[in-house]
Amino acid sequence: MTEQPADAFLAELRAIVGDERVVADDTGMASYLTDWRGRFTGRARAVVLPADTGEVAAVVAACAAARVPLVPQGGRTGLVLGSVPDAGGAAVVLSLRRLNRIRAIDPANRTMTVEAGCILQDIQEAAGGAGMLFPLSLAAEGSCTIGGNLATNAGGTAVLRYGNTRELCLGLEVVTADGRVWDGLRGLRKDNTGYALRELFIGAEGTLGVITAAVLKLYPQPKAALTALVALDSPRSALALLGLVQERCGAALTGYELMSDFCLRLVATHFPALPKPFAARHPYYALVELSSNESETHAADLVASSIGAALEAGVARDAVLATSSAQALGLWKLREHIPLAQAAAGKNIKHDISLPVSSIPDFIAHTDAVLQSAFPGCQVVCFGHLGDGNLHYNVAPPDGIGHEDFLAHQARVNRLVHDSVAAMRGSISAEHGIGALKRDELPRYKPAVELDMMRAIKAALDPLGIMNPGKIL
C-alpha cells in the first residue's frame, strides 16, 4: 500500500527526531494547542520535540521543502496568541523544551551561553551558583523559557536598571527559515561588522527564524537589596517620587512599580493572607527596590534618605520599609498577585502598553475619564513598571454586568485605550508582543512605511511564509 503524502511527511520528521518525539494524536497534542489564558485552541498536524540545534535545522528544512507552516514554541506563557497554531490544522508545532542545556558560563567575560528551552529560573539559579546575576525577572520565570523571552523581547521588573531581554543578549544561534544554522554566539560587547542581525530575531516572535541558543550578559550579585512600599496621592506623585529617587540613588534604583488602590483591594479580597502594610487606604502606591554593590548599610541609607525627603516634601503620604528578606518578599507578592487576583475576579480586557514616563499621569487621567464616559462604573486595574513606562491597564466590568457580557465590548474598549496611547506617542504592546491577538490593530498605529519595511524583512528571511504565519503581520 502506498503511503499517503501526509504520512510520508510525518515519517520524515520521525526519522529526524525519533518516533516518540513526533506527537500527532489529539490527546497528546492538546496541551500544546491552547494559549496560557485558555481563550483559544488551535489545531496542528503534529507537535515535534527536537533535542538539539541539528534536529531543529533538519525539521525546519523538511517543513520548508514540504511548504508546511511551523509554529515555534517555548514555555507557552505568552499572552497574545503568539505560540499557538491557528485553527487550520496545517502547521507543525516546534517545541523547544528539550533544548534545555546551559552550554557555558564565562565569569571573566560575564556571559552565559544557554539553549532556548532553558527555564528562566534555572538560568537565574545557574548564574547565582557562579556568583553572578542574570537580572531578567518575570512572574512566569518558573515556566517561561529564554527562547520565548528573546522572541518576545520580554521586560519584567528590572528593566529600569538592566533593560529588556534585548539588552541582556550579546549573541544568538538561529535556524533560518530554510533550515540553515546561523552561529552568532559571540560574547562581544562591540562588533561593528555590518547589520545587527541579532536585533532582527529578538522580538520577532518566531516569524523570521528559530532562536536555538543565546549568549547572555551576567552582572555582579548586589551585596544588598532593599524594598519599600510608598503610599501616594496620584500617578503624578508617583512620577515626582521616581524623579526624586533617581536623583538621589542613580543606578542603585532597580525596580519601580505603580499600583492603584483598586489593585491592592483585589489582592486583599482574593489573597487575604498576604500583607496589609497600611492601616488606611491610599489612592496609589509605588513599590521601590534599590540594590547596592557597596553594603546593606549603604542601601538602607539611600532608601531612608530618599523616602524621608519624599515625605518631608509632601510627595509621599506614608511608607513601609522592609527590614528583612521575608518582608521584602511579602511586599513583592502584593505586586505579583495582582494578575492572579484579576483572574480570580473574572475576565477583563487587558492592555500591555508603553508610554513616555512623563506622559503616564496624563494618560491615566484622560483614559480613565474616557472609559467612564463610555462605560459608567467600569473598573480600571492599573499597575505596572512605571520606571520604564510600561503599564498594564486592564478594564473590568461595572458591578452588575457579567464578565462575558462585558467582553463583547472588547473592540471598543481597545480602541479607546489604544487611541489614547497613540495620541501620546506610546506603543500598544510593551513587553508581550503582537502575536495574533493584536495583529489587526497594528496597521492603525504603525506608519505604512514602517509596516512596508517589516514586510520586506519578512519576505527576505522567510520567502515561503512558513515561519509562525499569521503572527505580527
C-alpha positions in Angstrom: 0.0 0.0 0.0 1.4 3.4 -1.0 2.0 5.7 2.0 -0.1 8.9 1.9 1.9 12.2 1.5 0.9 13.5 4.9 2.1 10.2 6.5 5.3 10.3 4.5 6.0 13.8 5.9 5.4 12.7 9.5 7.6 9.7 8.8 10.4 12.1 7.7 10.0 14.0 10.9 10.1 10.8 13.0 13.3 9.8 11.2 14.9 13.1 12.3 13.8 13.2 16.0 12.6 9.7 16.8 9.2 8.2 16.8 8.2 9.2 20.3 9.2 12.8 19.7 6.6 13.4 17.0 3.1 13.7 18.6 0.2 13.5 16.2 -2.8 12.3 18.2 -5.3 14.8 19.6 -4.8 13.8 23.2 -1.0 14.1 23.1 -1.1 17.4 21.3 -3.8 19.0 23.4 -1.6 20.9 25.9 0.4 22.4 23.0 -2.5 23.9 21.2 -4.2 26.1 23.8 -2.9 29.5 24.9 -2.0 30.2 28.5 -5.2 32.0 29.4 -7.3 29.3 27.8 -9.0 31.6 25.4 -8.1 29.9 22.1 -7.3 26.4 21.0 -5.8 25.8 17.6 -5.1 22.7 15.6 -1.9 21.2 14.3 -0.6 18.4 12.0 1.9 17.3 14.7 4.0 18.5 17.6 7.7 17.9 17.1 10.2 17.9 20.0 13.8 18.1 18.7 16.7 17.5 21.1 19.3 19.9 19.6 20.1 22.5 17.1 20.9 20.0 14.4 17.5 18.4 14.7 15.7 21.8 14.7 17.5 22.6 11.5 16.5 19.3 9.9 12.9 19.7 10.9 12.8 23.3 9.6 14.4 22.2 6.3 11.8 19.4 6.0 8.9 21.9 6.6 10.4 24.3 4.0 10.7 21.5 1.4 7.1 20.4 2.0 5.8 24.0 2.4 4.4 23.2 5.9 4.0 26.1 8.3 5.9 26.0 11.5 5.0 27.4 14.9 8.0 27.7 17.3 7.0 27.2 21.0 8.7 27.7 24.3 7.1 27.7 27.7 3.6 28.7 26.4 3.3 31.6 28.8 2.7 34.3 26.2 -0.4 36.4 26.3 -1.0 37.4 22.7 -1.6 34.0 20.9 1.9 34.1 19.5 3.0 30.5 20.2 -0.2 28.6 19.3 -1.2 27.4 15.8 -4.3 28.7 14.1 -7.5 26.7 13.6 -6.5 25.4 10.1 -4.6 22.3 11.3 -1.8 22.5 8.7 1.0 23.7 10.9 3.7 21.8 12.8 4.3 23.0 16.4 8.1 23.0 17.1 8.5 22.7 20.8 12.0 23.7 22.0 11.6 22.5 25.6 14.2 19.7 25.1 16.9 22.3 24.2 17.5 23.0 27.8 21.2 22.8 28.4 23.4 25.6 29.8 26.4 25.3 27.5 28.9 27.5 29.2 29.4 30.1 31.9 32.3 32.6 31.5 32.6 34.6 34.7 35.6 36.7 33.4 33.6 37.8 30.3 30.4 37.9 32.4 28.4 35.8 30.0 26.4 32.6 29.9 25.6 30.5 26.8 22.2 28.8 27.1 19.8 26.9 24.9 16.4 28.3 24.0 14.5 25.8 26.1 16.2 26.7 29.4 13.7 27.8 32.0 14.4 31.4 33.1 14.5 30.4 36.8 17.1 27.7 36.0 19.3 30.4 34.3 19.0 32.7 37.3 20.0 29.9 39.6 22.9 28.8 37.5 24.2 32.4 37.3 23.8 32.6 41.1 25.7 29.4 41.5 28.6 31.1 39.7 28.4 34.1 41.9 26.8 36.2 39.2 23.4 37.7 38.5 21.1 37.3 35.4 18.6 40.1 36.1 15.7 39.2 33.9 12.7 38.6 36.3 9.1 37.8 35.3 6.1 36.4 37.1 6.3 33.4 34.9 10.0 32.8 35.4 9.4 29.3 36.8 7.9 28.1 33.5 8.8 30.5 30.7 11.9 29.8 28.5 14.7 32.1 27.5 13.9 31.4 23.8 10.4 32.8 24.3 11.8 35.7 26.4 14.1 36.6 23.5 11.4 36.0 20.8 9.1 38.5 22.5 11.8 40.8 23.9 10.3 40.3 27.4 10.6 43.0 30.0 9.9 42.3 33.7 10.6 44.2 36.9 14.3 45.2 36.5 14.1 46.9 33.0 14.7 50.2 34.7 18.3 49.2 35.6 19.2 46.4 33.3 17.0 46.8 30.2 14.7 44.4 28.3 15.8 40.9 27.2 17.3 42.6 24.0 19.8 44.5 26.2 20.7 41.3 28.1 21.7 39.3 25.0 25.1 39.5 23.2 24.7 36.8 20.6 22.3 34.2 19.1 22.2 30.9 17.4 19.3 30.8 14.9 17.9 28.3 12.5 16.9 30.2 9.4 13.6 29.6 7.6 15.3 27.4 5.0 16.9 25.2 7.7 20.4 26.6 7.8 22.1 27.4 11.1 23.5 30.9 11.8 26.1 30.7 14.6 26.1 34.2 16.1 27.1 33.1 19.6 29.7 35.8 20.1 30.1 37.2 23.6 31.2 40.6 22.2 30.0 43.9 23.5 31.5 45.6 20.4 31.1 44.2 17.0 30.7 46.7 14.2 30.9 44.4 11.2 27.7 45.0 9.3 24.0 44.7 10.0 23.0 43.8 13.6 21.3 40.6 12.6 20.7 39.6 16.2 18.4 42.5 16.6 16.1 41.2 13.8 15.3 37.9 15.6 14.9 39.3 19.1 11.2 40.4 19.4 10.3 38.8 16.0 8.1 36.2 17.8 9.5 33.3 15.7 8.3 34.9 12.4 11.8 35.1 10.9 13.7 32.1 12.2 14.0 29.9 15.3 16.3 31.0 18.1 18.0 27.9 19.5 20.7 29.4 21.8 21.9 32.7 23.1 24.8 34.4 24.9 23.5 36.3 27.8 25.0 39.1 29.9 25.8 38.5 33.6 26.3 41.0 36.3 27.8 41.1 39.8 25.5 39.9 42.5 24.4 43.0 44.5 25.6 42.9 48.1 22.2 44.2 49.3 18.7 44.9 48.1 16.1 46.9 50.0 12.4 47.3 49.2 9.9 49.9 50.3 6.2 50.5 49.6 5.2 54.1 49.4 1.6 55.5 49.7 0.8 58.3 47.2 -2.0 60.6 46.2 -1.8 60.1 42.5 0.2 58.9 39.5 1.7 62.5 39.3 3.0 62.0 42.9 4.4 58.6 41.7 6.3 60.4 38.9 7.6 63.0 41.3 8.8 60.3 43.7 10.5 58.5 40.8 12.4 61.6 39.9 13.5 62.2 43.5 14.7 58.6 44.0 16.5 58.6 40.6 18.3 61.8 41.5 19.4 60.6 44.9 20.1 56.9 44.1 21.1 56.8 40.5 21.8 53.3 39.1 21.0 51.8 42.5 17.3 52.0 41.7 16.5 48.6 40.3 12.7 48.5 40.3 9.8 51.0 40.5 6.3 49.6 40.3 3.0 51.5 40.3 -0.2 50.0 41.8 -3.6 51.6 42.3 -5.7 51.1 45.4 -8.2 49.0 43.4 -5.4 46.6 42.6 -4.5 46.0 46.2 -8.1 45.7 47.2 -8.5 43.0 44.6 -5.4 41.2 46.1 -6.7 41.6 49.6 -10.1 40.1 48.6 -8.7 37.0 46.9 -5.5 36.5 48.9 -6.3 37.7 52.4 -3.2 36.0 53.9 -0.9 38.5 52.1 0.4 41.5 54.0 -1.7 44.6 54.5 1.1 47.2 55.0 -1.1 50.3 55.7 -4.0 50.7 58.1 -5.5 53.4 55.9 -6.2 53.2 52.2 -4.4 55.5 49.7 -5.2 56.2 46.0 -1.9 54.8 44.6 1.3 53.0 45.8 4.8 52.7 44.5 6.9 49.6 45.1 10.6 50.8 45.2 13.6 48.4 45.1 17.2 49.5 45.5 20.2 47.3 45.2 23.8 48.2 46.2 27.2 46.8 45.4 28.6 48.5 48.4 26.8 47.3 51.6 23.5 46.9 53.2 24.1 50.0 55.3 24.6 52.0 52.1 21.4 50.7 50.5 19.4 51.3 53.7 20.8 54.9 53.9 19.8 55.6 50.3 16.2 54.3 50.8 15.7 56.0 54.2 17.0 59.4 53.0 15.0 59.2 49.7 11.7 58.3 51.3 12.3 60.7 54.2 12.8 63.5 51.6 9.6 62.5 49.8 7.6 62.5 53.0 9.0 65.9 54.0 8.3 67.4 50.6 4.7 66.1 50.6 5.3 63.8 47.6 4.5 60.7 49.7 1.8 60.1 52.2 3.3 57.2 54.1 5.9 54.4 53.6 6.8 51.0 54.8 10.4 49.8 54.6 11.1 46.1 54.6 13.6 45.2 57.3 14.1 41.6 56.2 14.1 39.5 53.0 10.8 37.9 54.1 9.2 41.3 54.5 10.5 42.4 51.1 9.2 39.2 49.5 5.8 39.9 51.1 5.7 43.4 49.5 6.6 42.0 46.1 3.9 39.3 46.5 1.3 42.1 46.6 2.5 43.3 43.2 2.9 39.8 41.7 -0.5 38.6 42.8 -2.4 41.4 41.0 -2.8 39.3 37.8 -3.8 36.3 39.9 -6.4 38.4 41.7 -7.8 39.6 38.4 -8.1 36.1 37.1 -9.9 35.1 40.3 -12.3 38.0 40.0 -13.2 37.1 36.4 -12.3 38.0 32.9 -11.3 41.6 32.0 -9.9 43.4 29.0 -6.2 43.7 29.2 -3.7 46.2 27.7 0.1 46.0 27.8 1.1 49.5 26.8 4.2 51.7 26.8 4.3 55.5 27.2 6.9 58.2 27.8 7.3 58.1 31.5 6.4 61.8 31.7 3.0 61.2 30.0 1.7 58.5 32.3 -0.2 60.7 34.7 -2.0 62.5 31.9 -2.7 59.2 30.1 -4.3 57.6 33.2 -6.4 60.7 34.0 -7.5 61.1 30.4 -8.2 57.4 29.7 -9.9 56.8 33.0 -12.3 59.6 32.1 -12.9 58.4 28.5 -13.7 54.9 29.7 -16.1 56.1 32.5 -17.9 58.2 29.9 -18.3 55.2 27.6 -18.8 52.5 30.3 -20.0 54.2 33.5 -18.9 52.3 36.6 -16.2 50.2 34.8 -13.2 49.4 37.0 -9.7 50.0 35.9 -6.9 47.7 37.2 -3.9 49.9 36.6 -0.4 48.7 37.6 3.0 48.2 36.0 6.6 49.2 35.6 6.3 53.0 35.9 10.1 53.4 35.9 10.3 52.2 32.3 6.9 53.5 31.1 5.2 50.1 30.8 1.6 50.0 32.2 -0.8 47.1 32.5 -4.0 49.0 32.1 -6.9 46.5 32.4 -10.6 47.2 32.4 -13.1 45.2 34.4 -16.9 45.4 34.0 -19.1 47.7 36.2 -20.8 46.0 39.1 -23.9 44.1 37.9 -22.6 43.4 34.4 -21.3 39.9 33.7 -17.7 39.5 32.6 -18.7 37.6 29.4 -21.2 40.3 28.5 -18.5 43.0 29.0 -16.1 41.2 26.8 -18.5 41.8 23.9 -17.3 45.4 24.1 -13.6 44.5 23.9 -13.1 46.0 20.4 -14.5 49.4 21.5 -12.5 49.4 24.8 -9.3 48.5 22.9 -9.9 51.3 20.5 -10.5 53.9 23.3 -7.4 52.8 25.2 -5.1 52.4 22.2 -6.1 55.7 20.6 -5.2 57.4 23.8 -1.9 55.6 23.8 -1.2 56.6 20.2 -2.2 60.3 20.9 0.7 60.3 23.5 3.1 58.6 21.1 3.1 55.4 23.0 3.0 51.7 22.0 0.1 49.3 22.1 2.5 46.5 23.1 5.3 47.0 25.7 6.5 43.5 26.6 4.1 40.9 25.4 4.4 41.2 21.7 1.8 41.4 18.9 1.1 37.7 18.1 -2.3 37.0 16.6 -4.2 38.9 19.2 -3.0 42.4 18.3 -2.1 41.8 14.6 -5.2 43.5 13.2 -4.6 46.5 15.4 -1.1 47.1 14.2 -2.0 48.9 10.8 -3.9 51.5 12.7 -1.0 52.5 14.8 2.1 51.8 12.7 3.0 54.1 9.8 2.6 52.5 6.4 6.3 52.9 5.7 7.2 51.0 8.9 4.9 48.1 8.0 6.4 48.0 4.5 9.9 47.7 5.9 8.7 44.9 8.3 7.1 43.0 5.4 10.3 43.4 3.3 12.3 41.9 6.1 9.8 39.0 6.5 9.9 38.4 2.7 13.7 38.4 2.6 14.2 36.0 5.5 11.1 33.8 5.2 10.1 33.9 1.5 7.9 30.9 1.7 6.0 32.4 4.7 6.2 29.3 6.8 7.6 30.8 10.0 4.8 31.3 12.5 2.3 32.5 9.9 -0.5 34.9 10.9 1.6 36.5 13.7 2.5 40.2 13.8 1.8 40.7 10.0 
